[in-house]
Amino acid sequence: MGALMKSVLLAFLAIVLALGLILFPEEAFQASLKGLDTWWRVVFPSLLPFFIISELLIGFGVVHFLGILLEPLMRPLFRVPGIGGFVWAMGMASGNPAGPKLAARMREERAISRMEAERLAAFTSSANPLFIFGAVAVGFFHNPRLGVLLAAAHYGANIAVGLIMRYYGTWEKGEKKGRPLPAKNPFRFLHEKRIEDGRPLGRLLGDAVVQSVQTLLMIGGFIIFFSVINRLLTVTHISGWAAKIAGTVFPLLSLDEDLSEPFISGLFEMTIGIQGISEKAAPLLDQAVVASFLLAFGGFSIQAQVSSILARSDIRFLPFFCARLLQGILASWLTVLLWRPVYEEASAIPAVARPFAEEQARWGHFLSEIGPPVTIIALSVYTFVFLKRSVRTND
């Protein structure tokens, strides 16, 4: 009966969504264009280099090289292998959903166990510094100093989740671990892994481009899809009803109830929600607390992307979702805790934060300018490589 009800519910939701598209075609079209513009201007060109480089580093054996070096750090702290340090660094540098994607990639290679992969995916999901400083602090709030507070709370909560998740799975007896890295010269091991891979540079680069673009096409589909859902929820006033419910809870948390409406939007699409928060006439501390939660939670759009990536392996999505809720709560709490020492009293921070944040903002503007041609060129290369390989396969 449970499976039957689930099928009926999913079919009902699909029908409701289809009716929404029929009843509000103009709003759905404009939302699709907005999501597409975000994807091809910012998301695609910003994530593509990291995805390609990650595939190359894996193929060249650099990941396993770093795994030997970082094993003494990652294993005691987070109960994951040393290669988790590479996943964590790349996830932090490139932003969502790079961390879970690389965790799934390591699982596919059997370099880590399922439990280790679930721990790793849980705390390597984060926003990148370019988004926090450039888009949020400077672009939305016009306050570079706020970027330091948000970044400290975000990455501090990220580390805290990793430390907490080390206890995840301890109740399972005989937990399996991934293949242990041999205690040998890391440079020799790097060489052995590259030889074991065996692909020439041209093939490796082609594979990296194809796999990266395919993942980014999937991410683009989710961004457009959730942009449409968010818009339909707004025009049908469902978001408004949900915001009224949240508005009764926010005062109990000492938060301005005017922030409930953008908070509901941010649960679906983080960027839209944070932008709405910055436009409200609410106390800045309240705005920062709610924005920190959304930055850590990521929104259902990012979580759907991660769910699709994890579904290709045996990694379960529920631990990731619970970790996002936990990181959101911790990030909000750290924002309150760090407000006075980091934002109000640290007089040296404006001098440090402003040049860094404004540099991030300039990079964001530059990226939005070159984003479309980079996306078009990359898609052209992907199409050429894909068609060439298809012809070879058919022959």
C-alpha positions as CSV (number, residue, x, y, z in Angstrom):
1,M,0.0,0.0,0.0
2,G,2.8,2.4,0.8
3,A,4.4,1.9,-2.7
4,L,0.9,2.4,-4.3
5,M,0.3,5.6,-2.4
6,K,3.7,6.9,-3.4
7,S,3.0,6.2,-7.1
8,V,-0.4,7.9,-6.8
9,L,1.2,10.9,-5.1
10,L,4.0,11.3,-7.6
11,A,1.5,11.0,-10.5
12,F,-0.8,13.6,-8.8
13,L,2.1,16.1,-8.4
14,A,3.1,15.6,-12.1
15,I,-0.4,16.3,-13.2
16,V,-0.6,19.4,-11.0
17,L,2.7,20.7,-12.4
18,A,1.5,20.1,-16.0
19,L,-1.7,22.0,-15.2
20,G,0.3,24.8,-13.8
21,L,2.4,25.0,-17.0
22,I,-0.9,25.1,-19.1
23,L,-2.5,27.8,-16.9
24,F,0.5,30.0,-16.6
25,P,2.6,29.5,-19.8
26,E,4.0,33.1,-19.8
27,E,5.2,32.9,-16.2
28,A,6.7,29.5,-16.8
29,F,8.5,30.6,-19.9
30,Q,10.0,33.7,-18.3
31,A,11.1,31.5,-15.3
32,S,12.7,29.1,-17.7
33,L,14.6,31.9,-19.4
34,K,15.8,33.2,-16.1
35,G,17.1,29.8,-15.1
36,L,18.7,29.3,-18.4
37,D,20.4,32.7,-18.2
38,T,21.9,31.8,-14.8
39,W,23.1,28.5,-16.0
40,W,24.9,29.5,-19.2
41,R,26.3,32.8,-17.9
42,V,27.5,31.7,-14.5
43,V,27.0,28.1,-13.5
44,F,28.4,26.4,-16.6
45,P,31.6,28.4,-17.1
46,S,32.4,28.5,-13.4
47,L,32.0,24.8,-12.8
48,L,33.3,23.4,-16.1
49,P,37.0,24.0,-15.4
50,F,36.8,22.4,-12.0
51,F,35.0,19.4,-13.3
52,I,37.5,18.9,-16.2
53,I,40.5,19.4,-13.9
54,S,39.1,17.0,-11.4
55,E,38.8,14.3,-14.0
56,L,42.3,14.9,-15.2
57,L,43.7,14.8,-11.7
58,I,42.0,11.5,-11.1
59,G,43.3,10.1,-14.3
60,F,46.9,11.3,-13.7
61,G,46.9,9.7,-10.2
62,V,47.2,13.0,-8.3
63,V,44.2,12.2,-6.2
64,H,45.7,9.1,-4.8
65,F,49.0,10.9,-4.4
66,L,47.2,13.4,-2.2
67,G,45.4,10.6,-0.5
68,I,48.7,9.2,1.0
69,L,49.7,12.7,2.1
70,L,46.4,13.6,3.7
71,E,45.6,10.2,5.3
72,P,47.0,11.2,8.7
73,L,44.7,14.2,8.8
74,M,41.4,13.1,7.2
75,R,41.2,9.6,8.9
76,P,41.4,10.8,12.6
77,L,39.3,13.9,12.1
78,F,36.5,12.8,9.7
79,R,36.9,9.0,9.4
80,V,37.4,9.2,5.7
81,P,40.4,8.3,3.6
82,G,43.1,10.9,2.7
83,I,41.5,11.3,-0.8
84,G,38.7,13.0,1.0
85,G,40.9,16.0,1.4
86,F,41.0,16.5,-2.3
87,V,37.2,16.1,-2.6
88,W,36.8,18.7,0.3
89,A,39.2,21.2,-1.3
90,M,37.6,20.9,-4.8
91,G,34.1,21.1,-3.3
92,M,35.0,24.3,-1.4
93,A,36.7,25.9,-4.3
94,S,34.1,25.2,-7.0
95,G,31.0,25.1,-4.9
96,N,27.9,22.9,-5.2
97,P,27.5,20.2,-6.3
98,A,31.2,19.4,-6.9
99,G,31.9,17.8,-3.5
100,P,29.2,15.1,-3.7
101,K,30.0,14.5,-7.4
102,L,33.6,13.7,-6.6
103,A,32.5,11.6,-3.6
104,A,30.4,9.5,-5.9
105,R,33.3,9.3,-8.4
106,M,35.6,8.0,-5.7
107,R,32.9,5.5,-4.7
108,E,32.6,4.3,-8.3
109,E,36.3,3.5,-8.3
110,R,35.8,1.6,-5.0
111,A,38.4,3.9,-3.4
112,I,36.0,4.5,-0.5
113,S,33.3,2.5,1.1
114,R,29.6,3.5,1.0
115,M,29.6,4.7,4.5
116,E,32.8,6.8,3.9
117,A,31.2,8.2,0.7
118,E,28.1,9.2,2.6
119,R,30.2,10.9,5.3
120,L,32.3,12.6,2.6
121,A,29.3,13.8,0.5
122,A,27.7,15.2,3.7
123,F,30.3,17.7,4.6
124,T,32.0,18.6,1.2
125,S,28.9,20.4,-0.1
126,S,29.4,24.1,0.3
127,A,29.1,27.4,-1.6
128,N,32.3,28.8,-3.1
129,P,34.0,32.0,-1.9
130,L,33.2,33.8,-5.2
131,F,29.5,33.4,-4.5
132,I,29.6,34.3,-0.8
133,F,31.7,37.4,-1.3
134,G,30.9,38.5,-4.8
135,A,27.3,37.6,-5.3
136,V,25.9,37.7,-1.8
137,A,28.0,40.2,0.2
138,V,28.7,42.7,-2.5
139,G,26.1,42.0,-5.1
140,F,23.0,41.6,-2.9
141,F,23.8,43.3,0.4
142,H,26.4,45.8,-0.9
143,N,28.4,45.1,2.3
144,P,31.8,43.5,1.8
145,R,32.4,43.1,5.5
146,L,29.3,40.9,5.7
147,G,31.1,38.4,3.5
148,V,33.6,37.6,6.2
149,L,30.9,36.8,8.7
150,L,28.9,34.6,6.3
151,A,32.0,32.8,5.1
152,A,33.2,32.2,8.7
153,A,29.8,30.8,9.7
154,H,29.4,28.8,6.5
155,Y,32.8,27.0,6.5
156,G,32.9,26.7,10.3
157,A,29.5,24.9,10.2
158,N,30.9,22.8,7.3
159,I,33.8,21.6,9.4
160,A,31.5,21.0,12.4
161,V,29.2,18.8,10.2
162,G,32.3,16.8,9.1
163,L,33.3,16.3,12.8
164,I,29.8,15.2,13.7
165,M,29.4,12.9,10.7
166,R,32.5,11.0,11.7
167,Y,30.2,9.2,14.2
168,Y,27.7,8.3,11.5
169,G,27.6,4.6,10.9
170,T,29.4,3.6,14.1
171,W,26.4,1.5,15.0
172,E,27.1,-0.8,12.1
173,K,29.3,-3.7,13.1
174,G,32.1,-4.6,10.8
175,E,32.0,-1.4,8.8
176,K,33.8,-1.9,5.5
177,K,36.4,0.5,4.4
178,G,37.6,1.5,1.0
179,R,40.7,0.0,-0.5
180,P,43.6,1.1,1.8
181,L,46.3,3.1,0.1
182,P,49.7,1.4,0.3
183,A,52.3,2.8,2.5
184,K,54.8,3.7,-0.2
185,N,56.5,6.6,-1.9
186,P,53.5,8.8,-3.0
187,F,55.3,9.8,-6.2
188,R,55.8,6.2,-7.2
189,F,52.1,5.5,-6.4
190,L,51.1,8.5,-8.6
191,H,53.1,6.9,-11.4
192,E,51.6,3.5,-10.9
193,K,48.0,4.9,-10.9
194,R,48.6,6.8,-14.1
195,I,50.0,3.7,-15.8
196,E,47.0,1.7,-14.5
197,D,44.6,4.1,-16.0
198,G,46.3,3.7,-19.3
199,R,44.4,6.3,-21.3
200,P,46.5,8.7,-23.5
201,L,46.2,12.4,-22.9
202,G,43.9,13.0,-25.8
203,R,41.4,10.3,-24.7
204,L,41.6,11.4,-21.1
205,L,40.9,15.0,-22.0
206,G,38.0,14.0,-24.2
207,D,36.5,11.8,-21.5
208,A,36.8,14.7,-19.0
209,V,35.0,17.1,-21.3
210,V,32.2,14.7,-22.2
211,Q,31.6,13.6,-18.5
212,S,31.8,17.2,-17.3
213,V,29.4,18.7,-19.9
214,Q,26.9,15.8,-19.4
215,T,26.9,16.6,-15.6
216,L,26.5,20.3,-16.3
217,L,23.6,19.7,-18.7
218,M,21.8,17.8,-16.0
219,I,22.5,20.6,-13.5
220,G,21.1,23.1,-16.0
221,G,17.9,21.1,-16.3
222,F,17.4,21.1,-12.6
223,I,18.1,24.9,-12.4
224,I,15.5,25.6,-15.1
225,F,13.0,23.2,-13.6
226,F,13.1,24.6,-10.1
227,S,13.0,28.2,-11.4
228,V,9.7,27.3,-13.0
229,I,8.4,25.5,-9.9
230,N,9.4,28.5,-7.7
231,R,7.5,30.9,-10.1
232,L,4.4,28.7,-10.2
233,L,4.3,28.5,-6.4
234,T,4.4,32.3,-6.3
235,V,1.7,33.0,-8.9
236,T,-0.6,30.4,-7.3
237,H,0.0,32.0,-3.9
238,I,1.2,28.7,-2.4
239,S,4.5,30.4,-1.4
240,G,2.4,33.1,0.3
241,W,0.5,30.6,2.4
242,A,3.7,28.8,3.4
243,A,5.3,32.2,4.2
244,K,2.4,32.9,6.6
245,I,3.0,29.7,8.4
246,A,6.8,30.5,8.6
247,G,5.9,34.0,9.7
248,T,4.3,32.6,12.9
249,V,7.5,30.7,13.7
250,F,10.1,33.4,12.9
251,P,9.1,35.7,15.9
252,L,9.6,32.7,18.2
253,L,13.2,32.6,17.0
254,S,13.6,36.4,17.4
255,L,13.6,36.8,13.6
256,D,11.8,39.4,11.6
257,E,8.6,37.8,10.1
258,D,9.0,39.8,6.9
259,L,11.9,37.4,6.0
260,S,9.5,34.4,5.9
261,E,8.5,35.0,2.3
262,P,12.0,35.1,0.7
263,F,13.0,32.2,3.1
264,I,10.3,30.0,1.5
265,S,11.5,30.9,-2.0
266,G,15.1,30.2,-0.9
267,L,14.2,26.7,0.2
268,F,13.6,26.0,-3.5
269,E,16.2,28.2,-5.1
270,M,18.9,29.6,-2.8
271,T,20.0,32.5,-4.9
272,I,16.4,33.9,-5.4
273,G,15.8,33.6,-1.6
274,I,19.0,35.4,-0.5
275,Q,18.4,38.2,-3.0
276,G,14.9,38.6,-1.6
277,I,16.2,38.7,1.9
278,S,18.7,41.5,1.1
279,E,15.8,43.6,-0.3
280,K,13.7,43.5,3.0
281,A,13.8,46.3,5.5
282,A,14.8,43.9,8.4
283,P,17.6,44.1,10.9
284,L,20.9,43.1,9.3
285,L,21.6,40.4,11.9
286,D,18.2,38.7,11.1
287,Q,19.0,38.9,7.4
288,A,22.4,37.4,7.9
289,V,21.0,34.5,10.0
290,V,18.4,33.5,7.5
291,A,20.9,33.9,4.6
292,S,23.4,31.7,6.4
293,F,20.8,29.0,6.8
294,L,20.0,29.1,3.1
295,L,23.6,29.1,2.0
296,A,24.2,25.9,4.1
297,F,20.9,24.2,3.2
298,G,21.5,24.8,-0.5
299,G,17.8,24.7,-1.5
300,F,15.9,21.9,-3.1
301,S,17.3,22.7,-6.5
302,I,20.9,21.8,-5.4
303,Q,19.7,18.9,-3.4
304,A,17.9,17.5,-6.4
305,Q,21.1,17.8,-8.4
306,V,23.0,16.0,-5.7
307,S,20.3,13.3,-5.5
308,S,20.6,12.7,-9.2
309,I,24.4,12.4,-9.0
310,L,24.3,10.1,-5.9
311,A,21.6,7.9,-7.6
312,R,24.3,6.6,-10.0
313,S,26.0,4.9,-7.1
314,D,24.9,3.2,-3.9
315,I,25.3,6.3,-1.8
316,R,22.1,7.1,0.1
317,F,20.6,10.6,-0.1
318,L,19.0,10.8,3.3
319,P,22.3,11.4,5.2
320,F,23.2,14.2,2.8
321,F,19.8,15.9,3.4
322,C,20.1,15.6,7.2
323,A,23.6,17.0,7.0
324,R,22.3,20.0,5.1
325,L,19.7,20.7,7.7
326,L,22.3,20.3,10.4
327,Q,24.7,22.7,8.6
328,G,22.0,25.2,8.1
329,I,21.2,25.3,11.9
330,L,24.9,25.4,12.8
331,A,25.6,28.2,10.3
332,S,22.7,30.3,11.7
333,W,23.9,29.8,15.2
334,L,27.5,30.7,14.3
335,T,26.3,33.8,12.6
336,V,24.7,35.0,15.9
337,L,27.8,33.9,17.9
338,L,30.3,35.6,15.6
339,W,28.2,38.7,14.9
340,R,29.8,40.9,17.6
341,P,33.5,39.8,17.4
342,V,33.6,39.4,13.6
343,Y,31.3,42.0,12.3
344,E,30.8,44.7,14.9
345,E,34.1,44.8,16.9
346,A,36.8,43.7,14.5
347,S,37.9,47.1,13.1
348,A,40.6,45.5,10.9
349,I,38.1,43.4,9.0
350,P,36.8,46.2,6.7
351,A,40.3,46.9,5.4
352,V,40.9,43.2,4.7
353,A,37.4,42.2,3.5
354,R,36.7,45.1,1.1
355,P,39.6,44.5,-1.4
356,F,39.0,40.7,-1.3
357,A,35.2,40.9,-1.7
358,E,35.4,43.6,-4.4
359,E,38.0,41.4,-6.2
360,Q,35.5,38.5,-6.0
361,A,32.8,40.8,-7.3
362,R,35.0,41.8,-10.3
363,W,35.6,38.2,-11.1
364,G,31.9,37.5,-10.9
365,H,31.2,40.3,-13.3
366,F,34.0,39.2,-15.6
367,L,32.6,35.6,-15.5
368,S,29.1,36.8,-16.4
369,E,30.6,38.6,-19.5
370,I,32.6,35.7,-20.8
371,G,30.2,33.0,-19.6
372,P,28.0,32.7,-22.7
373,P,30.9,32.3,-25.3
374,V,32.7,29.9,-23.0
375,T,29.5,27.8,-22.7
376,I,28.9,27.8,-26.5
377,I,32.5,26.8,-27.2
378,A,32.4,24.0,-24.6
379,L,29.1,22.7,-25.9
380,S,30.5,22.7,-29.5
381,V,33.6,20.8,-28.4
382,Y,31.4,18.3,-26.5
383,T,29.1,17.8,-29.5
384,F,32.2,17.2,-31.8
385,V,33.8,14.7,-29.4
386,F,30.5,12.9,-28.8
387,L,29.6,12.6,-32.4
388,K,33.1,11.5,-33.4
389,R,32.9,8.7,-30.8
390,S,29.4,7.7,-31.9
391,V,30.6,7.3,-35.5
392,R,33.6,5.2,-34.3
393,T,31.2,3.0,-32.2
394,N,28.9,2.5,-35.2
395,D,31.8,1.6,-37.5
